[in-house]
Amino acid sequence: MGTTEGDGKSMWQQLGGMIGGIFGGRLSTEEEVQVEVLFGLLGFLAKADGLITSYESDFAKQMMDDLKLSIGGREKAVNAFKAGLTTGFDVESEIKRFSALYPSGSEEMERMFEALLRLSLSDGRMYRRERDALERVATAFGLNKDALETRLRALQT
């Protein structure tokens, strides 16, 4: 999980910038939505193939660390991750909550989607059920299968 092309900042530093005010104190309503949706979707994707690997769990923990979530922010992230693991987690509704603040194509949406892709690739394999879940997430973000394929290939090289 090195650097992104261009500015040399790690994806985590960029995501930290996306969720800027979480560095201590109480989360704003906007920050709560970002944390709840991101970690809910991380949980959903981690569970999709039926097995939450140590890579996926470590990925979520590392993201909390790199985002420098406060204790309250961590609690929200853990609760959202657990909610994402439950049957009936409403992917589309969660993405609509996020999209109400950050429309498709926004920098925040792009960063969130990249984090979700990286989680899906973190354990080095992607089973059909996990792929189906990722396609569901991509569709809810307004992306087609070709765009998903292009993004996955870019991250795998």
Stockholm file with secondary structure:
# STOCKHOLM 1.0

chainA/1-157         MGTTEGDGKSMWQQLGGMIGGIFGGRLSTEEEVQVEVLFGLLGFLAKADGLITSYESDFAKQMMDDLKLSIGGREKAVNAFKAGLTTGFDVESEIKRFSALYPSGSEEMERMFEALLRLSLSDGRMYRRERDALERVATAFGLNKDALETRLRALQT
#=GR chainA/1-157 SS CCBCTTTCCBHHHHHHHHTGGGSSSCCCHHHHHHHHHHHHHHHHHHHTTSCCCHHHHHHHHHHHHHTTCCHHHHHHHHHHHHHHHSTTCCHHHHHHHHHHHSCTTCHHHHHHHHHHHHHHHTTSCCCHHHHHHHHHHHHHTTCCHHHHHHHHHHHHC
#=GC SS_cons         CCBCTTTCCBHHHHHHHHTGGGSSSCCCHHHHHHHHHHHHHHHHHHHTTSCCCHHHHHHHHHHHHHTTCCHHHHHHHHHHHHHHHSTTCCHHHHHHHHHHHSCTTCHHHHHHHHHHHHHHHTTSCCCHHHHHHHHHHHHHTTCCHHHHHHHHHHHHC
//
